[in-house]
Amino acid sequence: MRKFLGTITLLMLLFVMIGLARGWISFSTGAEDQKTSLEVTIDKENLKEDAKKLKNKVKEFSSQISSRSSETSDDAQGLVLPLEGQ
């Protein structure tokens, strides 16, 4: 259970770090009298845009891989050896 919670914590920390770098998450502070406030803002539109871009790149990459594999399978040459015991 401890490893699971550690993994979840690391994944959340990684998401926050990437979110800060990509502009998905921002923090702001304020102070009034003796009180300090911390505000966390999540830019959902920016996050959705980046997710859409990633999805398109993955589709493009997978189509490139499948087209390359079909090209190479037609041209595949080599020596076929029988399995032992058959």
N, C-alpha and C positions, 0 to 999 in steps of 0.2 A: 504494500500500500504506500509505503514511503517513497519508493522509486516512482510509482505512478504519479503521486502528487508533485514530486520533483520534476518529472517530465512535463506535466501540465504547466507548472510554474515557468519552466524554461521556454516552452512554446508561447506562453503569454508574453514573456519578456521579449522574445524574438519578434512577435507581432508588434509590440509597442515600439521597439527600436526601428523596425522597418516602417511602421506607420509614421513615426516622427520624421524619418528621412524622406518619405514619399509625400508628406503633407496631409496624411489621413487624420492624424491626431495632433492636437495642439493643447498646450497648457497655458493658463494665465492665472495670475495671482492678484489679489487686491487686499487693501488693509483699511479698516475703519475702526477708529478708537483703539480698543485693545483686542480686536478680532482680525484674524487673517483668513482669507478665503482662497480656495484653490478651485479653478474651473477647468474641466476637461472637455474639449470640443472634438467631436468626430465628424469629419467631412464625408458623409455617405456618398455624395455624388462623385467625388474624386476616387473613393474606394471602388465604386461600381465601374467607373471608367477604366481604372487599372485592371480590374478583374476581367472586363470585356476584352481589353487588349491582350491580356495573358491567354484567355480562352482562344482568341483568334490565332495567336502565335503557336499555341499547342496544336490547333487544327492544321495550320500550315505545315508545321514540322512533321506531324504524323502523316500527312499526305505526301510529303517529300520522301519520307522513309518508305512508305508503301510503294510509291512509284519506283524508287531505287531497287527495292527488293524484287519487284516483278521484272525489272530489266535484267538484274543479275541472275535470276533463276532461269531465264531463258538461255543465257550464255554460259551457264555453269558447265564446266568440263572437269573431268578427273577420272581416277581409277577407282572402280567399285570392287571391293573385295568381299567375298562371301564370309558370313559369320561362321565361326568354328562350331562344330557339332550339327551342322545342317547338311 
